[in-house]
């Protein structure tokens, strides 16, 4: 341990470094000799960009619970974590050190595994829950989505949400949007039907539109609400009426953006919002909903999402690198994907549509949320592998979605 002579020579001829110094049980600071060794590995990585760093269980110096890191902690390309995912791998700054995360089965007995409530989403699991496509099906077989979205300043949000639902195989998607926006969207979005809504001003939905929404609910399997509706007083009034006064409890809800912002302004909103719902907040929206700071959300993403899901009795999708999905009973699934290309305007609207499209096809809310996150993330990976992550835009994901499903 103390003698580092020769390490640089070994590194100069290496193609990979396996970091297996410490695992879950290490919480105290690294010793000076270990820091020096890890520092030499980091410098070798700078000199040799092709050198891959693979961490076993977790990068040495990363706290398995909090995600806090020692300054010498390596930036791994891959982390093979043992048994089950560790919360610290998904909290900043640990998430930046872990690279691509996979879970290795080490034979933990099933009776012990039952006590673990978090799982990493895998391709195999997602494939197992994808809806079947029988040859004798018709469009009614694959569900009906009602999307209530868009305003004069956020027309694209409606387009992206509807397209996400269509691209994962929903049978029929209806867009309810402000009347003056319908001709604009119809020229670009030809695969959906429309429900033009009365306006309080050009491109802003009127609270009176809730009557038309009520009439449409009986024809749909899921209601997607919020993308791009805006935060005008008129839009807020419409959202509140739709959520709290309608029989929307008869349908599963998928809520994003301005629906979440409206909930955050409503004291004890979860006591008024009956029925099943998926909430899809980014960290800022989650902070407003939970009454905490963004830093608090990011420092314990799994814990914050789990507490919220169980207290509010809703399914939570906490977006971000390695998105966290939690059911009302506290079960969680975590995406292994961290792709900066997805940190751009509109990708969240696509995700909301994807999730709603899967709900319409009969998946449980928890499975639809987790499977939707995985399909969306893998579509992002597919695009990144072709064009890179800089300049990736939300519409790039749309043609990739059916390819991922295939």
N, C-alpha and C positions, 0 to 999 in steps of 0.2 A: 503494500500500500504506500509506504513513504517514498520508495524509490521509483521515480517516473522516467528514469533514463531508458531510452529506447522506445518510449511510447510514440514519439513523433515518427520514428522510422516505421513502426508497425502501421500507423495510420496512413502514411504516405502510399503504402501498397494495398491498403484495404479498399473494398468496395462497399462494405457495410459494417456498422458498429451496432452491437446488441447491448443495450443498457439494461442490465439485470442486477444492478447494485442493491437497490432497495425496492420494496413493494408497499403494500397497504399499511404495514405495521410501523413504518418510519414516519415520525412526526417531528422529531427534534431537528435543529439545523444541521446541515452537512458539515463535516470536518474540513479543515483547511486542505489537507492532502487530496481529498475527494473533489473539492472545488477546483483545485489545480488540474486534476486529471480531466474533469468535465470541461474545463476551459480549453484545454488542448484539443479535445474532441470538437468543440465549437469552432475553434480556429481552423482545424483541418477541414471542416465542412465549408468554411468560407473559401479556402484555397481549392477545394475539390467539390464543386457543386454536385457531382454525380455520386458522392458518398451518401449512402442512405443510413439513417439512424432509426433503429427499431427498439422501442421500449417494451420491456416485459412487465406486465401488470400496470405500471404507470411510469412516466419518466422520473428518474431519481431526483428528489427534491421537490416533488409536487405533492401537496397535501390531498389525500384521497377524499376527505370530507368537504373541505372548503374550496379547493382549487388554488389556494395560495402557493406561491412558488419561491424556492431559493433562487437568488440571482444566477447561480451556476446551472440551474436546471436546463437540460438540453431541449432544443426544438426537434422533436421526433417527427419523422415522416409517417411512421405507423406506430400505434400502440396496440399490443395484444394483451388485453386485460383478462384476468383469470376468473372464471366462474360467473361473475356478474358485473355489470357496469358500475363504476365508482362515481359518486356525485361530483367529485372534484374535477373529473375529466371534462365536465360540461359547464363549469362555472369559470368565468374569466378570473385571473389570467391563465388558468390551467388549460383551458380549451385551446389556446394558441400554441401550447407546447405539445399537445397530444398527437397532432396530425390525424390521419385516418384511423378510426377506432374499430377494432373487432373484438369479439368476446370468444374466448377459448373455453370449451367444456372440459373441466378437470375432474369430472365424476363426482360432484357433490351430490349426496343422496337426495332423492326426490322429496323426502319428508322435511328436509332442511330447506330445499329450494322453494317449497310452498310458502315459506315465511318472507321471501323476497318479493317486493312489489314492483320493482323496476326491471324492464327488459329493453335491450337494444333492438330496434327494428331491423329485420333481415329481409333479403330478397325472397327467401323461402316462405317466411311468414306472410309477406304481402301477397305472394302468389296464391297462398292457400285461402285467402279471404276475398280475393277479387271476385266480383259477380260473374256467374256463368252466363254464356251467350247461346241459348238454345237455337237450333236451326229454324224452328217454327215460330220464332218470336216476331212480335210487331212492336211498333214504337211505344205502345202502352206497356209492353213487358219490361221496359227499362226505366220506367218512372218519369214523373213530371216535376220539374223544378220551376218555382216562381221566384224570379230575381227582381228585387226592388232596389234600384240603384241609379246613380248618375244625377248630375246637376250641371248647370251652365259652365261651371269651372272644372268639372271632373267628368266629362263625357266618357273619356276612355275607360274609367273604372267599370262602367256598365258593360262595355264591350268585352273587357278582359274577364270579368266574372262569368258572363254568359258563355264565352268561348271555353273557359276552363271546364264548365259543366258539360258542354257539348263534346269536348275532346276526350273525356273519360267515358263516354258512352251513354249519357242520359238520353232517354227516348224523346222527350219534348221539353224544351226550355221556353218559358214565357218571360219577357222583360216588361216589367211595369216601370215606366219612367215618365218624366214630365213631357207633356204633349209636344212642345216645340223641339224637343230633342229627338223624337221618334224618327222624323225623316232623315236626320243626320246619321243616326245609328243604322237605320234600315238599309242605307246604301252600302254599308260595310259589313253588317251582321245579317246575313241572309238566311241563316239556319234556325232562327228563333221566331216565335210569334210575339205579338206586341199587345200591351194593355196601356194605351196612352192615359196619363193621369192629369187631372186639373192642376193648374198652376196658381200660385199666389203672385208671382212675377215671372218673367221669361226664364225658363230653365229651372225653376224652383218649385218643388211639389207642394201643393196646398194640403193643409190638414184634412180638408174635406175628401181627399182622395182615399181616405181609409175605407169609405163605403165600397168603392170598387174592389179594393183589396179583399175585403170581407167576402164579397160575392165570388171571388176567384179561388179562395182557399179550398173550397170543397172539391176543386178539380185537380189539386196538386198533392204531392207527397212530401214536399219540404219547402220551406220559405227561407230564402237568402235575403238578408236585409242589412243595408248600411253602406255598401261600397260607394263612395263618392256622392252621397246625398247632401253633404254639407252640414254646417252648423248654424244656418240661419234660424231665426225664431220659428219660421214656418216649417222648416224641415224637422226641427226638434219636436214641435207639436205633432207633426205627422208620425214621427218615429214613436213617440210616447203613446199615442193613440193606438198604433198598430201593435205595440208590445203589451200594453197594459189593459186595453179596453176591448180588443177584439177577441174572438175565440181562437187566437193563434196557438193557444195551448193544445189545440187538436192536432197541430202539425209539429214535427221537429223544426227547430230554428237553427240557422247558421248565421251568426252575427259577427260583423266586422266593422272596423273604421268608425263611421259616425253613429252607428247603433251602439257601439261600445262607449263612445264619448258621451252619448246621451245617458246611458246607464250610469256612468261615473258621476253625473250631475244629479242623480236621483237617490236620495237617502234610502238605504235598505232595499235597493232595487230587487235583490234576489227574493225578497219576501213577496213581491208583487208579480214577478215573472214566473207564471205557472208553466208546467210542462217541461219537455226536454229541449235542451239547447246546447249548441257548441259555440263557445266564445273563442275568437282567434286573435288575441291581442299581441302586438309587438311590445317590447319592454316598457315603452312610454305609456301605452294604453293600459298595460297591466299595472303600472305604478299608480295611475289615476284610479283605476277600479279598486285596487286594494288599499289605497290611502297610504302608500309608502313611497320611498324615493326610487329612482331608476337604479341607483347603486345597490340598494337593498334587494331589488329584484334580481339583478345580475350576479350578486354575490351568493345567491342560493336559489337558482332557477327551479330546480326540482322541488325543493321544499316550499317555495312560495306558490308554485302552481298547484301542488298537492293540497296545501292548506286552503287555497281558494276553491278548488274543485269540490272538496268535501264540505266546506262551509256553505257554498252557494248551491250545491247539488246540480252542478253543470259540468259538462266536459270542457276542459281548458286546453287550448293549443297555444302555448307560449312560444311565439316565433323567435327566430334568431339562429345563429350558428348552433347546430345540434338542437333543433326544435324539440320541446318537451310536450308530451300529450298525457293528460291525466283524466281519469274517469271520476265520477262522483264518489265511488267507493275507494278511491286512493290508488288504484292500479295505474302504473305509468309506463309509457313506451317512449324511448328516446331515439331520435334520428341520429345516425352516425355521420351525417353530412354537414360539413361547414364549407360553404361556397360563397366567397365575397361577391360573385356575380349575381347572386340572388338578392343582394342588398341594394336594390334599385326600385324606382317607383313602378308600381303596378304588379309586381310579382306576388304581393299579398292578395290582390284581387283575383289573380289566377288561382291561387291556392284555395281561396274561399269557394270559388266556383267548382274546383275539383272535388272538394269535400262534399259540397251540396249534391253534386252529380252522383257520388257514391252512396250518399244517404238515400237518394231517390231510387237507387237500384236495390235497396233492401239491406244494406249493411247496417249493423248497429252503429250508434253515434261514435262510440269509442273506436271501433274498427275502421269506420269511414274516415275519422280524423287522422288516425295513425297511418292508414294505407294511403290516404290523400297526401299527407306530408311526404311519405316515401316516394310516391310517383312524381310529385313536384320536385323533390330533391334530386332524384335520378334523372329527370328531364334536364335539370340545371347542369348536372355532371356531364350529360351527353353533349349539351351545347358547349360547355367549357372545353371539352376535349377537342372540339372542332375549331372554335374561334377564340378560345381563352375566356377569362372572366371579365376583363376590362371591356366595356362596351356591350356586354350582354344585356338585352332588353327583354321586357316581359313577354312580348309577342314571340320571341325566339323559343319560348317554352312550349307554345301551343302545338306545333307540328311534332315536337319531340314526345309529347305525352302518349299518343297511341303507339309510338315505336317502343317506348318503355313498357307499356302494357303487353305488347306483342312478345 
